[in-house]
Amino acid sequence: LDFVLELAPNGDLSDLVRKYGSLRLPSVRWYTAQIVDAILWMHSKGIVHRDMKPENVLLDADLRVRLTDFGSAYIAQNLDLCE
């Protein structure tokens, strides 16, 4: 059994906020748009994360968002997220 992960050398979103303090509006828009896009994609596949927080938003080498920690995720049958 092998377990492969993508490298996120820039840590997580909470590290970024701790390092720079409050983020400027263009940065907030950049990260928010990526997070919303990722959540919409997951919902289209019938997955609800259920543990979104800055520590679960990793940043790759290009500072793009990678969501992690799906331990409490809900996987819907027939893509029905309402159950």
N, C-alpha and C positions, 0 to 999 in steps of 0.2 A: 504494500500500500504506500503510495507516494502522495504527498501533500505539497502543492505548488502555489505560491503566492506572488503577486506582482509587488515589486519594490516600491515603497512610498518614502523616498529619502527626505522629503520635506515635512515629515511628521503628520500631525493632525491639525484640524482647525483651531482647537483650543491652544495648541503650542504657538500657532501664528498670532493669536490674540494676546497671549501672554508676552510674546516677544515684542510686538509692535503696539500694544494697547488697542484702543478703538481703531477699527479699520475705516478708511475713507470710503465715501459713497461708491465710487467706481469699483473698488474691490468688493464691497458688499454685493453690488449688483452682479459681478462676475461669479462669485461663489453661490449666491442665491439662485441664479439662472441654472447653473450646473446641477445643483441639488434638486431643484424642482424638475428639471429634465430627467434626472435619474429616477426620481420617485414616480413620475408619470410613466416612464418606461416599465418600472417594476409593477405598477398597478395594471398596466396593459397585459402583463404576463400573469396576473393573479397573485401577486406577492405584496404583502403589507409588512413593512419593516418593523414597526412597533417599538423601536428603541433609538429614535433619531436624537442625537446630541452631538456637540462639536467633537468629542473624542472619537466618534464613529465616522467622521468625515476625514479620510486620509488624503494627503496631497502628494501627487507623483512628482517626477523631476521637472515637469513643465507647469507645476502648481495647478494641475487639473484634479478635480474631485474624484475620489474613489470611495464608495460607501462600503462599510465593513460591519461585522458583528450581526449576523442574521440569526443568532441563537434563539431569539424570541419571535422570529418572523412568522406570519400566518400565510400559508399557501392555500389559496381558495380552490375549491372544486368548481369546475366549469366557469372559471374567471369571475365568480360572484363574490365581490368584496363585502357585501352587506351582511353576510351571515355572522 
